[in-house]
Amino acid sequence: MIVWSRLKEHRASTRADDLTLVEPNLLNLRGFEQALMRGWSPDPRRQHDKTFIKAELVTLREDRSAFLARMRSSEIVATAVSTRQPQCLVAHPFWIWDGEFCGYITLRYLTGTNQLPLHLPGHVGYSVVPWKQGRGYATKALQLLLPRAKKAGFANISIVCNEDNLASKRVIEKAGGVLCRTGTHASDSPTVSKLFFDLPTICN
């Protein structure tokens, strides 16, 4: 049993080492579509929400180019008091890829500040499809995202997960996240306790 367990761990780590982040495009959008067809929700808060998943699938099939554009779109969400200039919420989505679609990870930020609008809990959102979980993919994807965050001008990024989400907690800590505080967030119910991490973009 011990030998078999170590063999599985070795195979999982090898696959994680081969993982890449790829830009969503019309050619690889098929993998995202197939994941929806298998019942995966791109919104981790709406897992098993068949109505939401079906609506996403319908929207994708109606206009694939528009669906991609929506994913990559930026929006004006605030005006900076100091400069009175509008701030743009930038979203950079990537597919987590091991030769096929494994999920997504998105870097999101407001131009010119480390702060985020209240509806966004952290600079990173991600989801790995259930049939690819348990292989270290989320940790690897988060590590691969850090150079991109550094290039965008961040020495640290914030990442948030539910206090009872032990899997996400382990992912963030393995990627180098440091727990800063525990509390609630405006994007969720005041009864849901969150863990707030700082994640350096330069790995030691």
Disulfide bonds with the S-S distance in Angstrom:
none
